[in-house]
Structure formats: C-alpha cells, structure tokens
C-alpha cells in the first residue's frame, strides 16, 4: 500500500480524513516502536558489558574462602598449603 495523503479518506474505513483519524495513532506507534527498540538494544548492550566484565573479575578466591590452584586446576581451602 502506498503512502496515504493526509486529506484522503482513512484506510481504516471510518469515512474520516486520514489526518483526523489514524495519522496520530500511527505516528505515536512508530515513536513507541523506536523507543522500545532503543530500550531493548540498550539492555542487550548492558548485559553484554556485564558479561565481559564478569570475565575480568578476580576468580582466584572462590566460595567459602577457597583459593584457586593454577597447578591443580581447582580450588583448595585457603588455610591449607598444598606444596608439590
């Protein structure tokens, strides 16, 4: 369907001119869609940044005060000293 003129009959069948009927609803809907898209994209970027930053956190200390052992590739109790 081509672009409808403001003074043409509205495509919804109301018998009113487009400018007095659906024009404002369609414009508002377009603005709402843009706001929604910007919001969703912003949330996705925030989640991506949070995910990237989580990889940069210090993972050497685990739950319960455990310490990551590079040699053994697992956590050890912090107070134990595992010498190999």
SVG drawing of the C-alpha trace seen along z (x, -y; Angstrom):
<svg xmlns="http://www.w3.org/2000/svg" viewBox="-18 -17 75 50">
<polyline fill="none" stroke="black" stroke-width="0.4" points="0.0,0.0 1.4,-3.4 1.7,-6.4 -1.7,-7.9 -2.3,-11.6 -3.4,-13.5 -6.6,-14.7 -7.5,-11.3 -10.1,-9.0 -8.6,-7.0 -7.7,-3.4 -9.4,-2.0 -12.8,-2.6 -14.1,-5.2 -15.1,-7.7 -12.9,-10.4 -9.9,-12.0 -6.6,-10.3 -5.3,-13.4 -8.4,-13.3 -8.4,-9.6 -5.4,-7.2 -2.5,-9.5 -1.7,-10.4 -2.1,-6.8 0.3,-5.6 2.9,-8.3 2.7,-7.5 3.0,-3.8 6.1,-4.5 7.7,-6.5 6.8,-3.8 8.5,-1.2 11.6,-3.3 11.7,-3.8 11.1,-0.1 13.9,0.9 16.4,-1.6 15.4,-0.2 15.9,3.4 19.2,2.7 20.4,0.7 19.5,3.7 21.3,6.1 24.4,3.9 24.3,3.6 24.1,7.4 27.0,7.9 29.1,5.4 28.2,7.1 29.2,10.4 32.5,9.1 33.3,7.5 32.5,10.8 35.3,12.5 37.7,9.9 36.9,10.4 39.4,12.0 38.4,15.7 41.3,16.7 39.1,16.7 36.0,19.0 33.0,19.6 33.9,20.2 37.3,18.5 38.8,21.2 41.8,20.3 42.2,21.3 45.3,23.5 46.7,23.0 48.9,26.1 45.9,28.4 43.3,26.5 40.8,26.5 40.0,24.7 41.8,25.5 40.9,24.5 42.6,21.2 44.3,22.3 45.9,25.4 49.2,25.1 49.5,27.7 53.1,28.0 54.1,30.3"/>
</svg>
